[in-house]
Amino acid sequence: QVQLVESGGGLVQPGGSLRLSCAASGFTFSSYGMNWYRQAPGKERELVATITNSGGSTSYTDSVKGRFTISRDNAKNTVYLQMNSLKPEDTAVYYCYARFGSWGQGTQVTVSS
């Protein structure tokens, strides 16, 4: 049974940092690229960052470049999203996605003073 479980979300002040984790199970994690998406209230789900199965290549949406870093640990079956210099517009539910079509349940990130 495929499972993707996100954690690490919460309330943070503008300029702060959070690290999201997505623990994977039920499939060969090292064989698949992984993505992070986010969805803000009233908006469509947006692709935030991608990473290849080996971790050798990453990409980011323009609004997070230089602030967010996606990484993975294939020994731990986990993908991460390090988020620095957070802004109120980063407030959203963040989802991890395994690139064969499986979603996590999401974790809320709220950036507010």
Secondary structure, 3 states (H helix, E strand, C coil): CCEEEEECCEEECCCCCEEEEEEEECCCHHHCCEEEEEECCCCCCEEEEEECCCCCCEEECHHHCCCEEEEEECCCCEEEEEECCCCHHHCEEEEEEECCCEECCCEEEEECC
